[in-house]
Amino acid sequence: MEAPVLSLRDAAFSYGGSPAIAGVTIDVHAGEAVALIGPNGSGKSTLLKGVLGLIPATAGRFEAFGVPRGAGAPHAEAAARASRRSIGYLPQSDELDPEFPVTLAQVAMMGRYRSLGWMRWPGRADREAVRDALEAVGLSHRAKARFGSLSGGQQQRGLLARALASAPRLLLLDEPFNGLDQANRDALVQTLRTLKRRGVAVLVSTHDLELAREVCDTVLLLNGRQVACGRTEDVLTLPNVQAAFAESGVEIDEHTLVVPGHHEDH
């Protein structure tokens, strides 16, 4: 088996005080999708931001693309900057103003800025990357549409195209299915399946158990630390889910976790 894209061993991430998430052990390989499931405040967003390099790893072992990162790793900051070029990220909320006069294709082109730098105009390779990204999310036909004129679900898929335009080897998605209607949900599911076939590794935080079963090979249950991790069919059992959500008072059925007062995770 090829070396994992991402490897964590008893890893912890912190904003400066006590770890916000700890005890995480997982290997993620090319073409594998991992569902991060846990209550609000369980550390799902923190883990994604830690993998991206936005907050520090404070314990354990952390490697991305075979390069040691985190506490005690040599040249950790330089390694983090380099590996970010191979990571795509779709946060829960985005500051892009839908009223800003920009087309969908121009939004997707923003994903190329890290490789373009300040002194170079987009070239043929950049335009092809944008075209491929829009095709991957099923929005090629809306490339010239004003971003603000798209539906909320289409805007979400457009922001995913922005993340894909950088041709990531690892894609981090933070609650990408929140608020999507069935058509946009189905389109996003199909996009994730396509990305897996292309060898992209995916980490996706979600409360949708059916999504995890449909798309994800692995489930990582979190509640401030790792509760369980393994194959979806082995981990996504009622006892495991109840253990992860024991203090949250959620309603659980076989499809979805209904979380009262859902807000951005930390």
N, C-alpha and C positions, 0 to 999 in steps of 0.2 A: 504494500500500500504506500502511496505517495505520502510525503511528509505533510502534516496538517497545515492549513492556511493560518489557523489560530490555535494556540495551545495555552491553557491556563492550568496551573497546579496550586490549589489552595490559595488562590489569588484574592486580594482585597483591594478595594478602591475607596479613597477618602477625599472629602472636600477640605480637610485640614484638621478635623477632630477625630472622633471615633469612626471606624470604617462604616460607610453607607451600605456596602455589600462586601461579604467576606466568604471565605471557604469555597470558592468556585473552582471546580476541576472539570475541564472538558477539552476535547480535541474536535476541531471543526475542519472538515476536508472540503476540497473543491467539489462543487456540485451538491453539497449537503445543505439543507435548510433546517435551522434550529429555531423552535418556538420558545420565547422567554415568557413564562406565565407566572403571575403572582399578584397579590393585592396592591393597591395604591401605596406608594412609599416602600415597596419591597426591594427596590434597587435595580429595576429593569433598565430605566433610562441611565442610571449611573453606570451600569455595566457597559452599555453601548458607548457612552461618552468616554469611559475608561479605555475601551478598545480603540476608540478613535484617537486617543491621546489628549483629550480635553481636560481630564482630571488624572491625577497620578495614581499608579499602582503602588500600594504601601506595604504589601506583604506577598509572599508566595512567588511563584515563577510565572512569567508572562512572556510569550513569544508570538510575534506576528510575522508571517512569511519567513520563519526560521531565524529571525533576529531577536535576541533578548531585549525585553523592554522592562520598564518599571524599576522598583526599588533595587538598588545595587547593580543594575545593568550598566555596562560601560557604554558611554556615548548615547545614553537613553534618549535625550532630547533630539539629537540628530537622527536617530533611528526612527523616532516617532514621526518627525517631519517627513522623512523619506517614505515611510509606510503609508502615510495618509494619502499619497498619490494613488495608491492601489485600493483605497477604501471609499465606497460611496455611502452617503448618509442622508436619510430622510427623517428629520426631526418631527416631533408631535405638532409643533406650531412653527410657522414660517413668517418672517417679517416682510416678505414681498407684498407690496400693496397691489391688490387686484385692479385698482383704478389707474395704475401706472401705465402709460401708453407703450406697451411692449407686446410683441407677438409671442405665441407659444414657442416658436423656433428660437427666438431670442432668449427666452427663459432657459430653454434647454442648452443653448450655447454657453450660458453662465457656468455650466459644469466643466467647460474646457478652459476656464480662466487660469486655473493653477498651472496647466501645462503651457498655456499661451504666454504668461508673463505680461509685463506692462508694455512692451515695445513691439509686439507682433500682432498683426491682424489675423483673424481666422483664415486658415487655408483649406485646401481640398480635404485633407484628412479630418479637420475639425468639422467641416460641413457633413462629411460622410458619417462621422460619429454621432452628430445630432440627428441625422436622418435615421440611422439605425436605432437610436434611443427612442425616437418617436414611433417608429415601427414596432419596437418591442412592447410599448405600452398601448398600442392600438390607436394612435392619434396622428398618424401621418397625414390624414386628410384635413386636419385642423391646424397644420403647421403655421399658416399665415394668419390665423385668427387672433384677434386681440385676446390676451390672456384673461382679462377681466370679463370677457363675454362668455367664457366657458362655464359649465356647471361646476359646482363644488367638487364633485367626484372627478371630473375631467381635469380640474386644476391640480388635484392631488396626484393624478397620474402624470400630469405635466411636470410637477416637481420631482416625481420619481424619474422621469426622463432626464431631468437636469442631473440627478445623481448618476444615472447610467451613462451619460455622455462622456464621463471621464474614463469609461471602460474599466470599472472596478473589478478586482478579483474577489473582494469581500464587500457585501452590501449590508448595511445596518438600517433597519426600518423600525421606527418607534411608533407603535399604534397606527399603522397606515390605513387600517380598515374602519377607523372611527367615523361614523356619519355617512358612510357610503351606501348608496342604494344598491339593489341586487345586481343591476347591470354593471356598475362600476366595480363592485366586489368581484363579480365573475371575471371581468377583464383583468383585474389585478391578480387574481389567482392564476389565470392563464399566463400572465407575464412572469410570475414567480416560477412556474413550471418551465417556461422557456429558458429563463436564466439558469436554472439548475442544469438543464440539458447542455447549456453552453459552458458549464463548469464553474459558474459563479457560486461562491459560498454565501449563504444568507443567514443573518440573525434578525428575527422579527419578534418584537414584543406585541402581545395580543391577549385579549380576553375571550377570543373566539375559539372554543375547543374544536368545533367542526373544521375551522381553517387549519388548525394544527394537524388534525387527522388527514385532511385533504392534501396538504402541501409539504408538511414538515416530517423529516426523517427522525428527528430527535427533539425531545422536550427537556427544557431546563426549568424546574420549578424553584421559585425564589421567594423568600420572605426575610430579607435582611441578610440572609446567607443561603447557601444551596440546600434545598430540601430534598430534591431527587433529580437525577439526570440519567437519561438513557433513551432507548428506542421509544418512539411515541406510544406504541401499543403496550409497552411495559410500564411506562411512567404515568401515563394519563389514565390513572384509575381513580375511582371515587375516593378511596382512603387517602391517596397521595394528595389529591386536590383539596380535600377537606383539611388535611394537615397544613397545607400551605396557606389556606384561607381561614384558619381556625379562629382568628381574632377579628375578622372583617365583617362578619354577619352578611355574607353574600348569599344569593340564591343560586343554586347549582342545578342545571339539568344536563342532559347528555350532550348538549350542543354549546351552551354559552354560560359564562359567568356574568351574572348581573350584579354590577358593583355600584352601590349607591354613591351619589356625589362624585362620580369619576372626575379626576383632574390629572394634571401632568404629574407623572411619576418622578421620583428622585432616587 
